[in-house]
Amino acid sequence: MRKMFKEGVSGYVFFALALSSITALAVITIFIIMNGAALIADVGLFHFIFGMEWLPDQGKFGIFPMIVGTLAVTLGAALIEMERWRSMPMRKPRTSARSARSSMGGSANQFAVSSMA
């Protein structure tokens, strides 16, 4: 009974934490969109995304180098992790005595008795 209560409470706690995280992300997204919409309208969406310079003092707001840099770092990290993963030794799955016996079609005692007859 006590275990079920703890599991129920922990489920609600995790749900509340997940909901608060999603709410925080939604608020941040709305804030960025509301404050950035005027800038993107002034500069133009194409020049904002594909512009090559970020010079706010001069009114140049191109984020293309930032997008390319983010993709390059992400790709580099993925390649490093893939190489590290490839070099890890592979472990054979453990088999218990019980699963080994069941693959022989019965228990080890049955096999020993039948071979003695």
Secondary structure by P-SEA (a helix, b strand, c coil): caaaaaaaaaaaaaaaaaaaaaaaaaaaaaaaaaaaaaaaaaacaaaaaacccccccccbbbaaaaaaaaaaaaaaaaaaaaaaaaacccccccccaaaaaaaacccaaaaaaaaac
